[in-house]
Amino acid sequence: MEWPANGSALWEIVGLTIRVTGTALLAGSILGIPLGSLLAFTRFPGRRFIVALVYTGMGLPPVVVGLVAYLLLSRSGPLGSLGWLFTPPAMMIAQTIIALPLVIGLTMTGLEAVDPQLRLQIRALGADRSQEILTLLFEARAGVVAAIVAGFGGIISEVGAAMLVGGNIEGQTRVLSTAIVLETRMGEFEFALVLGGLLLSMAFVVNVVLMRLQHRPPYWPGR
Amino acid sequence: MSEPLFDLRAIEVAYGDRAVLSVDRLTISEHEALVIVGPNGAGKSTLLRLLNFLEPPDRGEIRFHGRLVPYPAPLDLRRGVTTVFQRPALLNRSVFENIAYGLRLRRRETLLLTRKLVERLALHDLERAPAANLSGGEAQRVALARALALEPEVLLLDEPTANLDPYNMGLVEGLIQELRTERRCTLIVVTHNVFQARRLADRVAMLHEGRLIEVAGAAQFFASPRDPRAAAFVRGELVA
């Protein structure tokens, strides 16, 4: 890519970044919030072991996720027949795996921080199971949104998995983080910085939107 | 004789190895005000959770309107009863939203009834205030309004005025009395306060170490209690 870059190529990279990260975050949240709720609200044999696994997963190196996804999706791997290696779906899967433990773990701790008496009170007021869980998720919304923010933070800037399973192919699997690596290696530091600025701006906008979902009631002076 | 509203038989509740409640028989009639007294750890709150069908007994059976209660208790059964706890657990929302919460769960109209209760409990200045910033008395009034909005058949109150000053205690007690006369709701109140027990009770049950040591009409309980621990409670002495 030359500097100044071809505008359409740049927006293609931005578009693909939004598509891959957005899909992975959505999938991570759709799976992670119910699983985090399950771990917060139920007690079963082996739960502590699963929680330990989730906490370990929160520090999972993206490059390791990329390596495993690569081996699964490579032609000789168990999912090789899908033909997804070096395609956006492979990047989405890898990023979902990175985001998932973050969303599960932080949703669980957010829900566990809700006053246990409130849970009893909600049931005493006649909530059914789904109303109880939705109310508690709403009460723990600051924690749940923090879980989504952490999941987003874990994938928007990762390079290892995107590079391994995406291959950084121009016009096909090149996203902002992998493009920054490439431009830096080529000595195009100015352009790499512009891409970095774009990545940060995207992260800022998404976080501002997510913070609005955390919305707390306005301050009311105590008496 | 008509069927009792609640009929508890051979109830046992234990947490781990520790037995917390053991009641051979307790019946509660419709429209009566039963006050449950006893020292801390006597099993009063556990009994209230059983009466709200929030948890099953380990042994024994509970009949409601003559029908054996299955567990988990069906939603329509649970929705006829509600509890106001000693520490008002309010949602992190406005006062209005807290009062309307139970109505929303039942998909019932909220505005008129909630406004009425806001006025009646002198909460109109606080309607839009976040519940997290209320004083103890205000929070307890909101918790009571939230329960009253549901017009329950049975209202369970777990030391509803324990943390309140005399003004708020009077306000809450006045409402409880109005509720009895206007709605003829069955009222089950846990209290440590012998004077409050006198003011509210049709009948008094005293729990001690998980067992019912005396159940009697209010007049008899306060005039001639049989159990020495009940007598000590009536005299205002400390019961360990």
Boltz contact constraints between the chains, C-beta under 6 A:
constraints:
  - contact:
      token1: [A, 115]
      token2: [B, 89]
      max_distance: 6.0
  - contact:
      token1: [A, 117]
      token2: [B, 89]
      max_distance: 6.0
  - contact:
      token1: [A, 118]
      token2: [B, 89]
      max_distance: 6.0
  - contact:
      token1: [A, 121]
      token2: [B, 89]
      max_distance: 6.0
  - contact:
      token1: [A, 123]
      token2: [B, 54]
      max_distance: 6.0
  - contact:
      token1: [A, 124]
      token2: [B, 52]
      max_distance: 6.0
  - contact:
      token1: [A, 124]
      token2: [B, 82]
      max_distance: 6.0
  - contact:
      token1: [A, 124]
      token2: [B, 83]
      max_distance: 6.0
  - contact:
      token1: [A, 125]
      token2: [B, 82]
      max_distance: 6.0
  - contact:
      token1: [A, 125]
      token2: [B, 102]
      max_distance: 6.0
  - contact:
      token1: [A, 126]
      token2: [B, 78]
      max_distance: 6.0
  - contact:
      token1: [A, 126]
      token2: [B, 79]
      max_distance: 6.0
  - contact:
      token1: [A, 126]
      token2: [B, 102]
      max_distance: 6.0
  - contact:
      token1: [A, 126]
      token2: [B, 105]
      max_distance: 6.0
  - contact:
      token1: [A, 127]
      token2: [B, 105]
      max_distance: 6.0
  - contact:
      token1: [A, 128]
      token2: [B, 75]
      max_distance: 6.0
  - contact:
      token1: [A, 131]
      token2: [B, 105]
      max_distance: 6.0
  - contact:
      token1: [A, 139]
      token2: [B, 92]
      max_distance: 6.0
  - contact:
      token1: [A, 217]
      token2: [B, 130]
      max_distance: 6.0
  - contact:
      token1: [A, 220]
      token2: [B, 129]
      max_distance: 6.0
  - contact:
      token1: [A, 220]
      token2: [B, 130]
      max_distance: 6.0
  - contact:
      token1: [A, 220]
      token2: [B, 133]
      max_distance: 6.0
  - contact:
      token1: [A, 222]
      token2: [B, 133]
      max_distance: 6.0
